[in-house]
C-alpha cells in the first residue's frame, strides 16, 4: 500500500491536503468568473497560476471562460487580488462572487458517499 501511495503522489494523481473553512478563520472567500479577449483562455489561466491567493483555476464553458476560487486574508488583499487579475493580458471582465456562508463543502464523509465513484468499476 505504501508503494502504491508513493507512486500516486509521484505521478501527481494524489495530493494529500488539509481542508479548512476559511470563513471561520475570518478570511474573504471569493469565486471569480472571467471573460477573456484577444488571448486563449488557457494562456490567461496559465498566467494566473502563480498568484498566491488563487487556489483553483478552471477553464469553463458558457458565458464565461475561466472560473477561479481564491482566499484573501481581508478586503484589502481582495482588492489587490482583483487589481492584479485585471492587469493580466487577455482579461476582459471579472464577475466576483463573495462567499458569505458555506452550506456544503468537500468533506471526507461526502467523498465516501454517493458523490464518489469507483475507478475500477465506473458503474458503481
C-alpha positions as CSV (number, residue, x, y, z in Angstrom):
1,X,0.0,0.0,0.0
2,X,2.8,2.4,0.9
3,X,4.5,1.8,-2.5
4,X,1.2,2.4,-4.4
5,X,0.6,5.6,-2.4
6,X,4.1,6.9,-3.2
7,X,3.6,6.1,-6.9
8,X,0.2,8.0,-7.0
9,X,1.9,11.0,-5.3
10,X,4.9,10.9,-7.6
11,X,2.5,10.9,-10.7
12,X,0.6,13.9,-9.3
13,X,-2.5,11.6,-9.2
14,X,-2.8,12.1,-5.5
15,X,-2.0,15.1,-3.3
16,X,-2.6,15.0,0.4
17,X,-4.0,18.3,1.8
18,X,-5.9,19.6,4.8
19,X,-9.3,21.2,4.2
20,X,-10.5,24.1,6.3
21,X,-13.4,26.6,6.3
22,X,-11.6,29.9,5.5
23,X,-14.7,31.8,6.5
24,X,-14.4,30.6,10.1
25,X,-10.8,31.9,10.1
26,X,-12.1,35.4,9.2
27,X,-10.8,35.3,5.6
28,X,-12.5,36.6,2.4
29,X,-13.6,33.7,0.2
30,X,-14.3,34.7,-3.4
31,X,-15.2,32.9,-6.7
32,X,-14.4,34.8,-9.8
33,X,-15.8,34.3,-13.3
34,X,-13.6,35.8,-16.1
35,X,-14.1,36.6,-19.7
36,X,-11.1,36.5,-22.0
37,X,-10.4,38.7,-25.0
38,X,-7.5,38.6,-27.6
39,X,-5.9,35.6,-26.0
40,X,-6.8,32.0,-25.4
41,X,-8.5,31.1,-22.0
42,X,-5.7,28.5,-21.5
43,X,-2.9,31.2,-21.8
44,X,-4.7,33.5,-19.4
45,X,-5.3,30.6,-17.0
46,X,-1.5,29.8,-17.1
47,X,-0.7,33.5,-16.3
48,X,-2.9,33.3,-13.2
49,X,-1.3,30.1,-11.7
50,X,1.4,32.0,-9.8
51,X,-0.9,34.3,-7.9
52,X,-0.7,33.1,-4.3
53,X,-4.3,33.8,-3.2
54,X,-5.8,31.8,-6.2
55,X,-6.2,28.2,-5.2
56,X,-8.4,26.9,-8.1
57,X,-8.3,27.8,-11.8
58,X,-10.6,26.1,-14.3
59,X,-11.5,26.6,-18.0
60,X,-15.2,26.5,-18.3
61,X,-18.0,26.7,-20.9
62,X,-20.9,29.0,-21.0
63,X,-20.9,32.8,-20.8
64,X,-17.5,32.9,-19.1
65,X,-14.1,31.4,-19.9
66,X,-12.5,30.9,-16.6
67,X,-13.6,30.1,-13.1
68,X,-11.3,30.9,-10.1
69,X,-11.5,30.3,-6.4
70,X,-9.4,32.5,-4.1
71,X,-9.0,33.2,-0.4
72,X,-7.8,36.5,0.9
73,X,-7.0,37.5,4.5
74,X,-9.1,40.6,4.3
75,X,-10.8,43.0,1.9
76,X,-7.6,45.0,1.2
77,X,-6.0,41.8,-0.1
78,X,-9.1,41.1,-2.1
79,X,-8.9,44.5,-3.8
80,X,-5.2,43.9,-4.5
81,X,-6.0,40.5,-6.0
82,X,-8.7,42.0,-8.3
83,X,-6.3,44.6,-9.4
84,X,-3.6,42.0,-10.2
85,X,-6.1,39.9,-12.2
86,X,-7.2,43.0,-14.2
87,X,-3.6,43.7,-15.1
88,X,-3.2,40.3,-16.7
89,X,-3.2,40.4,-20.5
90,X,-6.4,39.0,-22.0
91,X,-8.7,39.6,-19.0
92,X,-11.7,41.3,-20.4
93,X,-14.0,41.2,-17.4
94,X,-14.3,39.8,-13.9
95,X,-17.5,38.9,-12.1
96,X,-16.7,38.4,-8.4
97,X,-18.9,36.3,-6.2
98,X,-18.2,36.8,-2.5
99,X,-18.9,33.7,-0.4
100,X,-20.8,34.6,2.8
101,X,-21.5,31.1,4.1
102,X,-20.8,27.5,3.2
103,X,-23.9,25.3,3.1
104,X,-21.9,22.3,1.9
105,X,-18.2,21.8,1.2
106,X,-16.0,18.9,0.4
107,X,-15.6,16.6,3.4
108,X,-14.3,13.1,3.9
109,X,-17.8,12.0,4.6
110,X,-19.0,13.4,1.3
111,X,-16.2,11.8,-0.6
112,X,-17.2,8.4,0.9
113,X,-20.8,8.8,-0.1
114,X,-22.7,8.8,-3.4
115,X,-20.6,11.7,-4.7
116,X,-17.6,9.4,-5.2
117,X,-17.3,6.7,-7.7
118,X,-15.2,3.6,-8.1
119,X,-12.4,3.9,-10.6
120,X,-12.2,0.2,-11.1
121,X,-16.0,-0.1,-11.7
122,X,-17.4,3.1,-13.2
123,X,-20.9,1.7,-12.8
124,X,-20.8,1.9,-9.0
